[in-house]
């Protein structure tokens, strides 16, 4: 096993269009790091440079301390798993898994032992004589994993390996891949546009935008402490509500004005974000996660905003309420990019494009909440969980 290091790595096409720029990223020995971001953000290009399938324009890549910029892909001691499986249809599972070993002229008995070991790990022992056409999508993906496992590489590289599976199989295979990686302890770099995969599988998540690393942190760290407006809008489903607010001071305490309401900023939150004091009298972007915007149950009236329901989505375990409030939505390029994978209905709601010009927010309410379109209601804001961002550069304020 080995650590992986990107040092100021860049890739330009035709010397003009940069797909990846100044990428600094270290993956520890045995770590599972997921590269995530919208289409075109450079994550697959970064993986292909690591694999040796793309030439590096600038910077260095090291695997196990060895600089591999000019090393042939087959000599980098890595194994790739692709989204299309790339199985040989005329070979059975046993031969597909062992194909690379046979090409390396591994002795037959050693080859058999490795194939059978991988098959046991992957639950494929009873399918070794079957052809790929006789397998389900999940089983074919396991065969592709098996082909990587038997090579005992220094690192696994996975490029959208679950994108061709249906929703149920994706959930199952997420669990399987995480289990296998934990069991084998192999350094793994995994590319996906699906934030659920990133959040549920990774030890750390690397969020990319336009070829640049935006944030590298644990899944919970990225969710709780987004570095900027792009990360805030991309990570989380439904996305974070982003509104224009003004920081003011009232009797030596900070408050945030949203439309016609003032939300108190708790002392502990102000202490954790001392830079907020420098924004008094200025507009900022205020972030509120849907789960921190809930039905008012008689709590602090100073942390409540009035809303009018536009859509109520009953999901069984909860109700997602799209509601219009008296405030302005923050709409910027990075937020549009962060919401690029949302469908049209969700996108319109999350961007706050109400026909009245007011912001539309999303709130999570309990499953038994009785709400209907057109209804007026009060939404309680958990002010301890507010996020604040600079409106000029989009960065988090005193994270």
Protein Blocks (a to p, Z undefined) as FASTA:
>chain_A
ZZdddehiacdehhlacfbghiacdddehiacdddddehilmmmmmmmmnopaccfbdcd
deehiacklgcfklnopacddfklopafkbcfklmmmmmmmmnopafklmmmmmmmmmmm
nopmmmmmpcfklpcfklmmmmmmmmmmmnopabdcdehkllmpcfklmmmmmmmmmmmm
mmnopacddddfbfklmmmmpmbdcddeehiafbdcdfklmmmmcfbfklmmmnocdddd
ddddddddeehiacddehjbccdddfklmmmmmmlmmmgoiacdddddfkloccdehiaf
klcccdddfbdcdehjaccddddddddddddfklmmmmmmpcfklmmmmnopafklpacd
dddddfklccdehiacdddddfklcccddfklopaehZZ
